[in-house]
Amino acid sequence: MSTKRFTELKNLSKDELTTKIRETEAALFENKMKRVTGQLADAATLWKLRKDLARMKMLAGQSVQKQTPGGK
């Protein structure tokens, strides 16, 4: 994920970010099934989706931490 894409994710609302996370999880699941059945053309797709998902979850966690009292 490029820096430009990461900044776009940072500007999303909490609901939009949650939607993106669910979409990415679904895409990751579909690609895992394709890998098992031998239909996945590019294995690097799994790696990219996992990394994107981790970045999105990190941003979601940071936004929750900022909203809670005592969050840093």
C-alpha positions, 0 to 999 in steps of 0.5 A: 500500500502506498503512502497516498493510499494510507493517507486516504485511509486515515481520512475515512470515517469510522463507519467507512473504515469498518466497511473497508475492513469487512470488504478486505476480510471477505476478499482475503477469504475468497483468495485463500479459497482460490489458493486452495483450489489452485485458481489463484494467479498471484500469490502476492495478493494474499500478502498484500491483503493481509498487510492492508488489513493490518493497517486498517485495523491499526487505524481503527484501533487508534481512532478508538483509543483517541475517543476513550478517556485516558487514551494517548 
